[in-house]
Amino acid sequence: MLFIDYEVPRYDLYAGSRTNFMYLEMLAGMGLEVKFLPADFQRAEPYSTELNELGIETLDGEWFRDHWQSWLADNGQAIDYVFIHKPDPAEKFLAAIKRHTDAAIIYQCHDLHYLRLRRKAEVENDKAALEEARNYEQKEDFIFRNSDVLLTFSGVEEKIIRAKFPRKQVFTVPLFFYNEALDPVRDFSKRQGLLFIGACAHTPNRDAISWFCKEIFPFIRQQVPDVFINVVGADPAEDILALNSKHIRVLGRVSEAELQALYADSRMMVVPLRFGAGVKGKVIEALHNGMPLVSTAIGLEGIRGIEEIAVPRDKAEEFAAAVASLYTDEQKLRELSSLGSKFVEQHFTTAKTAQRMAEILDVADKESALRRAGAGADAAEQAAPRLIALYLPQFHPIPENDEWWGEGFTEWRNVSKAKPLFDGHYQPHVPADLGYYDLREKETQLAQAELAKKYGIEGFCYYHYWFKGRRLLELPLQEVLESGEPGLPFCICWANENWTRRWDGEEHQILMKQEYSEEDDRLHIQSLLPVFEDERYIRVDGKPLFLVYRTENLPDPARTAEIWREEAHKAGLGELYLVRVESISKSDPREINFDAGLEFAPDWWNKGPQLKADPEAAGHPGGKLAEICNDNWIHSYQGLAEAMMDKDVPPYKWFRCVTPSWDNWARRKDGANIFLDSTPEKYGAWLSQAIDDSNGRLLGEERLVFINAWNEWAEGNHLEPDERWGHGYLRATRRALEENAIALESRRAGASDDAKMGHYMSQLLNDDQPSGYPEDQRLQKLEKKVSRRDEVIADMLNSTSWRVSAPIRWLKQSLVQIRKRFSG
């Protein structure tokens, strides 16, 4: 076993080091050959020698600092298990471990760093700590995804991790454990004083000491005037040293013998932690030594059964009253001392922990084997992106639309009266299977969900309309929430534009105006909490996915996001996954406290060349062709797809979006955007590229691809069947997913080059020539594609996997798919 931590465990200084020393000693005692790798490569005495005397080799010194990767490459196949501790060492070594070993990877988080930092930010109103928490959450999520087994000391944190990573094997193990139980003298008449233990440089401990001494201890002394407290912990800062007095004794670091004497002489322990995460070693140690205690909820968090011994006290006055009452009640002190000793004997013994670890190692072996075979938890990393279709809830009458547009108005009125502008212009779009439906009818949404599920759509993203507490078009989603049907997953996108008569969100002819304020931000997110809590709601690593269409319209989007996150935490929901839609502008979402960006299709800045009328073109229905081209924006669909896929990927988390077609002539009588000659085949090729791009950039549940849209009929972009194409676009969606599955299956079989070959074969079959560009640009684009494909195919034909594996099975599957394509 390769055991990795920040540094050699200095067990008499820090609780985490004490824990690791206990585990190292136990693992060596279980018969494992253990090698310890300190991330700082420092040898620290006497601790390193003590490890060596246990039979543990320490990989320290200049040579290992400079050559650890080559050592890992040379020795990796002899390593069965890697046991990594804490985020930063894991981040440093994880990639090399996976590259050079087949070891089972066990990660022990000690505590959720992001949770501790977030709580600190809440207590101290520290925005920098909140940002650091988000960075650590991303780091820890990455480590969780790339480990085979996850360990925590806290039952609370086990639940949090399981909620975010339901496919992972997660175990709660003891923080401390002991070879034998102590039997301390329980004559409290001879004991005096309170005791606090904890590294003073650790921010939660520093805050706890300050809070206790300034806000709790004065209340205690009012009832017990002679009481004093001993503060034990390495590296007390100046502000802690300044508290030193007759009744507050800041002892700093003490020896093991001195610490045991303090346990024997003190009446009780106090644990006044206001933030932090994980199980607190000071609590287990106190119970082991027969010390009664008073603690906050944070101090007791994660210890199963602790409520039998201690009741949390989170307010200064309550904490002080509990301490004063217990301090003067010798019978209660003896009872709690005895209960604590028995509690540790039942739950925190070396023998039981060794048995638990043996079981965990077996599970880690199995999970590692599944990962290497491409199954198990890592299958989530190889799975196709989830396809989410944007959903317009406009297709039912509401009083506002009746007033503004006429009684009974829905989008169908615009859709049905559209006429073609010129020969070959596909209008109107006439719905097929579902007809001109009414979303007030429950059967409609059930039928929509059935179609979506059949063709591989993961879920719908409902447009959500909120205007300073007033909601519009909420009926379809409300019906889904109240009835529990359909079962299709869903999320929401706040369409935060003004409603106007031109359907373009601009400031003229406003029907319903957006108004923003911090108060409204709170009311808005509070109204959405029940939606986010629905079990069908789409999440990313446990976080509800919430999109905002126009973040640039918000006066202070970073503050809005901050308020939303605060309210979600207050409600016990946890984190949100916020996505800004790049509908108009593009910027780094991290700058406004969002998690990711979503390109919008069509991208108005990357539409491909505009098409112009042929000067010699004849007349046609609706007027002169040149006038139509001047009054509207007409492009080729293929040009749009190519322009959007040719964009540079931004340096932040970013999701792809495709559209099956687009033509908003039915809504806009001038200035319409019309993309000509969309077909299911062209759409399918674009979607396949978007899926492939997402596979290459994103991991796990962040593999999302959006489709605009499921039912934007008045904008001519809909997956729902119409009379012209039937289920063609839906079949193309499913086919793109099937092609991706074939490629992934090939990779699992160890033939990644074969999968690439299939991808490029598929491209050669599907790609049309770049359209709408001048002749010289078309030739350049074709030459670039052909050259790139030739390079890739040549590389693959010359690769060992292609020549040796002879992937007949994969090729047979591919041919079946190709045959299906051409047979309709």
NORSULVEN-V280150 format. One record per residue. N is the residue number from 1. RES is the residue in one letter. SS is DSSP state (h for helix, s for strand, l for the rest). PHI is phi in radians with two decimals (* if undefined). NEAR is the number of other ideal C-beta (glycine too) atoms within 10 Angstrom. Layout:
n res ss phi near
N RES SS PHI NEAR
N RES SS PHI NEAR
This chain:
n res ss phi near
1 M l * 21
2 L s -1.72 24
3 F s -1.88 27
4 I s -2.17 22
5 D s -2.61 25
6 Y l -0.93 18
7 E l -2.69 19
8 V l -1.02 25
9 P l -1.16 28
10 R l -1.71 16
11 Y l -1.11 19
12 D l -1.64 15
13 L l -1.95 16
14 Y l -2.31 20
15 A h -1.09 24
16 G h -1.09 24
17 S h -1.19 20
18 R h -1.07 18
19 T h -1.04 25
20 N h -1.12 25
21 F h -1.11 19
22 M h -1.04 20
23 Y h -1.21 24
24 L h -1.07 24
25 E h -1.08 19
26 M h -1.16 18
27 L h -1.10 21
28 A h -1.10 17
29 G h -1.16 14
30 M l -1.37 14
31 G l 1.71 7
32 L l -1.39 19
33 E l -1.47 14
34 V l -1.88 24
35 K s -2.08 18
36 F s -1.87 23
37 L s -1.99 21
38 P s -1.42 23
39 A l -1.11 19
40 D l -1.59 13
41 F l 1.06 17
42 Q l -1.57 14
43 R l -1.64 15
44 A l -2.18 16
45 E l -1.79 8
46 P l -1.52 10
47 Y h -1.18 20
48 S h -1.10 19
49 T h -1.10 13
50 E h -1.10 16
51 L h -1.12 25
52 N h -1.06 13
53 E h -1.19 9
54 L l -1.43 15
55 G l 1.57 11
56 I l -1.76 20
57 E s -1.36 12
58 T s -1.82 22
59 L l -1.62 19
60 D l -2.17 20
61 G l 1.75 11
62 E h -1.10 8
63 W h -1.08 11
64 F h -1.19 14
65 R h -1.03 12
66 D h -1.54 11
67 H h -2.22 12
68 W h -1.06 17
69 Q h -1.20 13
70 S h -1.19 10
71 W h -1.07 16
72 L h -1.15 20
73 A h -1.11 14
74 D h -1.34 11
75 N h -1.96 14
76 G h -1.01 19
77 Q h -1.27 11
78 A h -1.60 11
79 I l -1.63 18
80 D l -1.60 17
81 Y s -2.37 22
82 V s -2.10 27
83 F s -1.99 28
84 I s -1.83 25
85 H s -2.16 23
86 K l 1.31 21
87 P h -1.14 21
88 D h -1.15 14
89 P h -1.06 19
90 A h -1.08 26
91 E h -1.07 16
92 K h -1.19 14
93 F h -1.86 19
94 L h -1.08 19
95 A h -1.07 10
96 A h -1.16 14
97 I h -1.08 20
98 K h -1.20 16
99 R h -1.32 11
100 H h -1.86 18
101 T l -2.31 21
102 D l -1.88 13
103 A l -1.20 22
104 A s -1.26 26
105 I s -1.82 24
106 I s -1.96 26
107 Y s -2.02 24
108 Q s -1.92 23
109 C l -1.42 26
110 H l 1.12 23
111 D l -2.60 22
112 L l -1.35 23
113 H h -1.01 21
114 Y h -1.14 23
115 L h -1.20 25
116 R h -1.08 22
117 L h -1.19 25
118 R h -1.14 24
119 R h -1.16 21
120 K h -1.05 21
121 A h -1.07 21
122 E h -1.21 17
123 V h -1.21 15
124 E h -1.77 15
125 N l 0.92 8
126 D l -1.88 14
127 K h -1.18 12
128 A h -1.11 10
129 A h -1.15 19
130 L h -1.12 20
131 E h -1.14 14
132 E h -1.10 17
133 A h -1.08 22
134 R h -1.14 18
135 N h -1.10 14
136 Y h -1.20 19
137 E h -1.12 22
138 Q h -1.09 13
139 K h -1.11 16
140 E h -1.19 23
141 D h -1.06 22
142 F h -1.06 16
143 I h -1.14 21
144 F h -1.03 20
145 R h -1.10 20
146 N l -1.75 21
147 S l -1.95 29
148 D l -1.49 26
149 V s -2.35 24
150 L s -2.03 23
151 L s -2.03 24
152 T s -2.49 27
153 F l -1.61 25
154 S l -2.01 24
155 G h -1.10 15
156 V h -1.11 18
157 E h -1.25 23
158 E h -1.03 19
159 K h -1.11 14
160 I h -1.09 17
161 I h -1.16 23
162 R h -1.08 16
163 A h -1.13 13
164 K h -1.42 23
165 F l -2.30 21
166 P l -1.12 11
167 R l -1.52 13
168 K l -1.48 19
169 Q s -1.51 19
170 V s -2.16 18
171 F s -2.28 17
172 T s -1.68 20
173 V l -2.20 17
174 P l -1.16 22
175 L l -1.27 26
176 F l -2.09 20
177 F l -2.71 22
178 Y s -2.40 18
179 N l -1.20 11
180 E l -2.60 8
181 A l -1.40 15
182 L l -1.53 13
183 D l -2.24 9
184 P l -1.22 17
185 V l -1.21 10
186 R l -1.91 16
187 D l -1.60 10
188 F h -1.35 20
189 S h -1.19 8
190 K h -1.71 9
191 R l -1.80 18
192 Q l -2.51 13
193 G l 1.50 17
194 L s -1.74 24
195 L s -2.36 23
196 F s -2.18 24
197 I s -2.26 26
198 G l 2.88 23
199 A l -0.96 21
200 C l -1.21 22
201 A l -1.37 15
202 H l -1.29 18
203 T h -0.93 15
204 P h -1.07 22
205 N h -1.20 25
206 R h -1.06 19
207 D h -1.12 18
208 A h -1.11 27
209 I h -1.08 25
210 S h -1.11 17
211 W h -1.09 18
212 F h -1.10 26
213 C h -1.19 22
214 K h -1.58 11
215 E h -2.05 15
216 I h -1.87 25
217 F h -1.03 24
218 P h -1.03 11
219 F h -1.14 16
220 I h -1.11 22
221 R h -1.19 15
222 Q h -1.11 10
223 Q h -1.72 14
224 V l -2.27 15
225 P l -1.05 8
226 D l -1.55 8
227 V l -1.16 18
228 F l -2.38 16
229 I s -2.28 23
230 N s -1.72 17
231 V s -1.82 26
232 V s -1.97 23
233 G l 2.90 24
234 A l -1.20 16
235 D l 1.04 13
236 P l -1.17 23
237 A l -1.36 12
238 E h -1.03 6
239 D h -1.17 11
240 I h -1.35 21
241 L h -1.04 12
242 A l -1.16 13
243 L l -1.39 19
244 N l -1.01 15
245 S l -2.80 10
246 K l -1.05 6
247 H l -1.75 17
248 I s -2.08 19
249 R s -1.88 14
250 V s -1.51 20
251 L s -1.55 17
252 G s 1.21 14
253 R l -1.31 15
254 V l -2.24 17
255 S l -1.34 9
256 E h -1.06 9
257 A h -1.12 8
258 E h -1.13 11
259 L h -1.14 18
260 Q h -1.10 14
261 A h -1.15 12
262 L h -1.16 19
263 Y h -1.06 19
264 A h -1.28 14
265 D h -1.73 13
266 S l -1.46 25
267 R l -1.38 21
268 M s -2.83 20
269 M s -1.81 25
270 V s -2.08 31
271 V s -2.31 26
272 P l -1.57 27
273 L l -1.32 24
274 R l -1.75 20
275 F l -2.63 21
276 G l 2.48 25
277 A l -2.73 27
278 G l 1.38 23
279 V l -1.39 30
280 K l -1.67 28
281 G h -1.05 19
282 K h -1.07 27
283 V h -1.25 28
284 I h -1.09 26
285 E h -1.09 21
286 A h -1.08 26
287 L h -1.09 28
288 H h -1.04 21
289 N l -1.58 21
290 G l 1.24 24
291 M l -1.70 26
292 P s -1.10 26
293 L s -2.61 25
294 V s -2.16 27
295 S s -2.53 27
296 T l -1.37 22
297 A h -1.12 12
298 I h -1.08 23
299 G h -1.13 27
300 L h -1.66 21
301 E l -0.99 23
302 G l 1.51 22
303 I l -1.67 26
304 R l -1.15 12
305 G l 1.53 10
306 I h -1.14 23
307 E h -1.12 10
308 E h -1.29 10
309 I l -1.99 20
310 A l -2.46 24
311 V l -1.89 13
312 P l -1.17 18
313 R l -2.26 23
314 D l -1.83 13
315 K l -1.76 11
316 A h -0.98 17
317 E h -1.13 11
318 E h -1.17 16
319 F h -1.07 25
320 A h -1.08 25
321 A h -1.11 17
322 A h -1.14 20
323 V h -1.13 27
324 A h -1.07 18
325 S h -1.17 13
326 L h -1.22 18
327 Y h -1.04 24
328 T l -1.74 13
329 D l -2.01 14
330 E h -1.14 15
331 Q h -1.10 8
332 K h -1.15 14
333 L h -1.05 22
334 R h -1.14 15
335 E h -1.09 14
336 L h -1.19 22
337 S h -1.07 23
338 S h -1.16 15
339 L h -1.09 16
340 G h -1.10 26
341 S h -1.10 20
342 K h -1.14 14
343 F h -1.05 18
344 V h -1.16 23
345 E h -1.10 16
346 Q h -1.37 11
347 H h -2.07 17
348 F l -2.29 20
349 T s -1.94 17
350 T h -1.10 16
351 A h -1.09 11
352 K h -1.19 14
353 T h -1.19 19
354 A h -1.11 16
355 Q h -1.10 12
356 R h -1.10 16
357 M h -1.14 22
358 A h -1.06 10
359 E h -1.13 11
360 I h -1.14 19
361 L h -1.10 19
362 D h -1.10 11
363 V h -1.10 15
364 A h -1.08 25
365 D h -1.03 16
366 K h -1.16 14
367 E h -1.13 23
368 S h -1.12 24
369 A h -1.10 14
370 L h -1.12 15
371 R h -1.06 21
372 R h -1.16 13
373 A l -1.47 13
374 G l 1.46 16
375 A l -2.12 13
376 G h 1.10 18
377 A h -1.10 22
378 D h -1.26 21
379 A h -1.03 15
380 A h -1.08 16
381 E h -1.30 16
382 Q h -1.76 18
383 A l -1.19 15
384 A l -1.15 21
385 P l -1.02 23
386 R s -1.36 20
387 L s -1.65 24
388 I s -2.06 26
389 A s -1.74 23
390 L s -1.18 26
391 Y s -2.26 24
392 L l -1.69 22
393 P l -1.59 22
394 Q l -1.39 23
395 F l -1.55 21
396 H l -2.81 17
397 P l -1.27 18
398 I l -2.37 16
399 P h -1.00 9
400 E h -1.10 16
401 N h -1.18 21
402 D h -1.02 12
403 E h -1.20 11
404 W h -1.45 14
405 W h -2.13 15
406 G l 1.97 10
407 E l -1.01 9
408 G l 1.39 10
409 F l -1.12 17
410 T l -2.47 20
411 E h -1.06 21
412 W h -1.06 18
413 R h -1.07 15
414 N h -1.19 21
415 V h -1.10 23
416 S h -1.25 15
417 K h -1.66 10
418 A l -1.17 22
419 K l -2.16 11
420 P l -1.17 14
421 L l -1.46 22
422 F l -2.77 20
423 D l -1.03 12
424 G l 1.57 9
425 H l -1.40 18
426 Y l -1.40 18
427 Q l -2.66 18
428 P l -1.42 19
429 H l -1.53 23
430 V l -1.86 14
431 P s -1.15 20
432 A l -1.78 14
433 D l -0.94 15
434 L l -1.62 16
435 G l 1.12 10
436 Y l -1.44 14
437 Y l -1.32 20
438 D l -2.13 13
439 L l -1.24 21
440 R l -1.28 13
441 E l -1.56 12
442 K h -1.01 14
443 E h -1.08 10
444 T h -1.13 18
445 Q h -1.15 23
446 L h -1.11 15
447 A h -1.17 16
448 Q h -1.06 25
449 A h -1.13 20
450 E h -1.11 12
451 L h -1.11 19
452 A h -1.05 24
453 K h -1.11 15
454 K h -1.03 11
455 Y l -1.85 18
456 G l 1.67 19
457 I l -1.34 24
458 E l -1.20 19
459 G s -3.06 21
460 F s -1.80 29
461 C s -1.93 27
462 Y s -1.31 22
463 Y s -1.18 20
464 H s -2.14 24
465 Y s -2.04 20
466 W s -2.19 19
467 F s -2.23 15
468 K l 0.85 14
469 G l 1.61 11
470 R s -1.77 10
471 R s -1.89 14
472 L s -2.15 18
473 L l 0.99 21
474 E l -1.49 16
475 L h -1.01 15
476 P h -1.02 22
477 L h -1.19 21
478 Q h -1.07 13
479 E h -1.14 17
480 V h -1.07 22
481 L h -1.18 16
482 E h -1.32 8
483 S h -1.54 11
484 G l 1.36 10
485 E l -2.29 13
486 P l -1.29 19
487 G l -1.45 12
488 L l -1.13 20
489 P s -1.04 22
490 F s -2.70 23
491 C s -2.53 26
492 I s -2.32 23
493 C s -2.22 22
494 W s -1.30 19
495 A l -1.51 23
496 N l -1.53 21
497 E l -1.95 18
498 N l -1.16 19
499 W s -1.57 19
500 T s -2.30 17
501 R l -1.40 11
502 R l -1.81 13
503 W l 1.05 15
504 D l -2.12 14
505 G l 1.31 18
506 E l -1.43 11
507 E l -1.52 8
508 H l -1.64 9
509 Q l 0.92 11
510 I s -1.37 13
511 L s -1.74 13
512 M s -2.47 15
513 K l -1.70 11
514 Q l -1.43 19
515 E l -2.26 9
516 Y l -2.09 16
517 S l -2.88 11
518 E h -1.14 13
519 E h -1.08 11
520 D h -1.20 17
521 D h -1.00 20
522 R h -1.19 16
523 L h -1.07 15
524 H h -1.09 21
525 I h -1.18 22
526 Q h -1.09 14
527 S h -1.21 12
528 L h -1.61 21
529 L h -0.97 15
530 P h -1.08 10
531 V h -1.17 19
532 F h -1.10 21
533 E l -1.38 13
534 D l -1.06 14
535 E l -1.15 8
536 R l -1.50 15
537 Y s -1.13 17
538 I l -1.25 23
539 R s -2.18 19
540 V s -2.08 23
541 D l 0.90 18
542 G l 1.51 17
543 K s -1.76 21
544 P s -1.02 23
545 L s -1.54 26
546 F s -2.30 26
547 L s -1.81 25
548 V s -2.17 27
549 Y l -1.27 22
550 R l -2.32 19
551 T h -1.12 26
552 E h -1.17 16
553 N h -1.39 16
554 L l -1.30 19
555 P l -1.04 9
556 D l -2.52 14
557 P h -1.07 22
558 A h -1.12 15
559 R h -1.19 14
560 T h -1.02 25
561 A h -1.07 24
562 E h -1.08 17
563 I h -1.10 19
564 W h -1.03 21
565 R h -1.15 20
566 E h -1.02 16
567 E h -1.15 19
568 A h -1.10 21
569 H h -1.20 16
570 K h -1.02 12
571 A l -1.42 14
572 G l 1.40 8
573 L l -1.40 17
574 G l 1.58 18
575 E l -1.41 22
576 L s -1.88 23
577 Y s -1.95 22
578 L s -1.71 23
579 V s -2.20 26
580 R s -1.65 25
581 V s -1.46 24
582 E s -1.51 23
583 S l -1.27 21
584 I l -2.21 15
585 S l -1.85 11
586 K l -2.22 17
587 S l -2.81 16
588 D l -1.20 14
589 P h -1.09 24
590 R h -1.14 17
591 E h -1.23 10
592 I h -2.05 20
593 N l 1.26 21
594 F l -1.78 25
595 D l -1.66 23
596 A s -2.76 20
597 G s -2.00 21
598 L s -2.25 27
599 E s -1.15 23
600 F l -1.84 19
601 A l -1.96 23
602 P l -1.33 26
603 D l -1.48 18
604 W l -1.17 11
605 W l -1.76 12
606 N l -2.44 16
607 K l -1.71 20
608 G l 1.45 23
609 P l -1.09 15
610 Q s -1.36 13
611 L l -1.53 17
612 K l -2.06 12
613 A l -1.27 15
614 D l -1.23 10
615 P l -0.98 7
616 E l -1.66 5
617 A l -1.18 13
618 A l -1.40 8
619 G l -1.19 10
620 H s -2.85 15
621 P l -1.03 10
622 G l 1.80 15
623 G s 2.08 12
624 K l -1.38 14
625 L h -1.13 20
626 A h -1.07 13
627 E h -1.13 11
628 I h -1.10 20
629 C h -1.16 19
630 N h -1.30 11
631 D h -1.48 14
632 N l -2.36 19
633 W s -1.81 17
634 I s -1.99 25
635 H s -2.35 21
636 S s -1.64 25
637 Y h -1.07 26
638 Q h -1.10 24
639 G h -1.11 22
640 L h -1.09 28
641 A h -1.04 28
642 E h -1.19 23
643 A h -1.11 21
644 M h -1.27 24
645 M h -1.36 16
646 D l -1.44 12
647 K l -1.09 14
648 D l -1.22 5
649 V l -1.30 11
650 P l -1.24 14
651 P l -1.47 8
652 Y l -2.41 14
653 K l -1.07 20
654 W s -2.61 21
655 F s -1.84 23
656 R s -1.39 26
657 C s -2.45 22
658 V s -2.21 28
659 T l -2.25 29
660 P l -1.18 31
661 S l -3.00 26
662 W l -2.73 23
663 D s -2.87 26
664 N h -1.68 23
665 W h -1.05 25
666 A h -1.12 22
667 R l -1.66 19
668 R l -1.98 19
669 K l -1.51 11
670 D l -2.70 9
671 G l 1.21 11
672 A l -1.30 20
673 N s -1.79 19
674 I s -2.20 25
675 F s -1.95 26
676 L s -1.51 21
677 D l 1.21 15
678 S l -1.24 24
679 T l -2.40 17
680 P h -0.99 19
681 E h -1.16 16
682 K h -1.15 22
683 Y h -1.07 24
684 G h -1.07 24
685 A h -1.14 23
686 W h -1.12 27
687 L h -1.08 26
688 S h -1.06 22
689 Q h -1.13 22
690 A h -1.11 25
691 I h -1.12 22
692 D h -1.09 23
693 D h -1.09 16
694 S h -1.16 21
695 N h -1.03 20
696 G h -1.37 8
697 R h -1.95 14
698 L l -2.04 19
699 L l -2.18 16
700 G h 0.95 21
701 E h -1.34 23
702 E h -1.48 19
703 R l -1.41 20
704 L s -2.15 24
705 V s -2.26 24
706 F s -1.79 26
707 I s -2.13 25
708 N l -1.91 24
709 A l -2.73 24
710 W l -1.32 22
711 N s -2.67 24
712 E s -1.48 26
713 W h -1.12 27
714 A h -1.27 26
715 E h -1.84 27
716 G l 1.16 27
717 N s -2.15 27
718 H s -2.71 25
719 L l -1.47 28
720 E l -0.99 24
721 P l -1.10 17
722 D s -2.15 22
723 E l -1.24 11
724 R l -1.40 10
725 W l -1.90 21
726 G s 1.00 13
727 H l -1.61 19
728 G h -0.99 19
729 Y h -1.24 24
730 L h -1.18 22
731 R h -1.11 18
732 A h -1.12 26
733 T h -1.10 25
734 R h -1.13 16
735 R h -1.13 22
736 A h -1.09 27
737 L h -1.17 20
738 E h -1.14 16
739 E h -1.08 26
740 N h -1.12 22
741 A h -1.11 16
742 I h -1.10 20
743 A h -1.09 27
744 L h -1.15 18
745 E h -1.11 16
746 S h -1.13 26
747 R h -1.12 18
748 R h -1.09 16
749 A l -1.42 17
750 G l 1.51 13
751 A l -2.14 24
752 S h -1.10 17
753 D h -1.14 22
754 D h -1.09 25
755 A h -1.08 24
756 K h -1.11 20
757 M h -1.02 24
758 G h -1.09 22
759 H h -1.07 19
760 Y h -1.29 17
761 M h -1.06 16
762 S h -1.09 24
763 Q h -1.07 17
764 L h -1.08 12
765 L h -1.29 12
766 N h -1.66 19
767 D l -1.21 19
768 D l -1.56 15
769 Q l -1.18 12
770 P l -0.95 23
771 S l -2.00 20
772 G l 1.54 24
773 Y l -1.64 19
774 P l -1.00 9
775 E h -0.98 7
776 D h -1.15 8
777 Q h -1.22 12
778 R h -1.10 14
779 L h -1.12 13
780 Q h -1.09 13
781 K h -1.13 15
782 L h -1.12 13
783 E h -1.08 10
784 K h -1.11 12
785 K h -1.16 17
786 V h -1.09 11
787 S h -1.05 10
788 R h -1.12 12
789 R h -1.12 15
790 D h -1.04 11
791 E h -1.09 10
792 V h -1.13 16
793 I h -1.14 16
794 A h -1.10 10
795 D h -1.05 13
796 M h -1.24 19
797 L h -1.12 11
798 N h -1.56 10
799 S l -1.36 17
800 T h -1.10 8
801 S h -1.13 16
802 W h -1.23 19
803 R h -1.28 11
804 V h -1.55 9
805 S h -1.32 17
806 A l 0.74 12
807 P l -1.32 21
808 I h -1.10 8
809 R h -1.04 14
810 W h -1.12 21
811 L h -1.11 15
812 K h -1.07 9
813 Q h -1.07 18
814 S h -1.09 21
815 L h -1.13 11
816 V h -1.06 12
817 Q h -1.15 15
818 I h -1.11 15
819 R h -1.10 9
820 K h -1.07 12
821 R h -1.06 17
822 F h -1.42 7
823 S h -1.61 6
824 G l 1.53 6
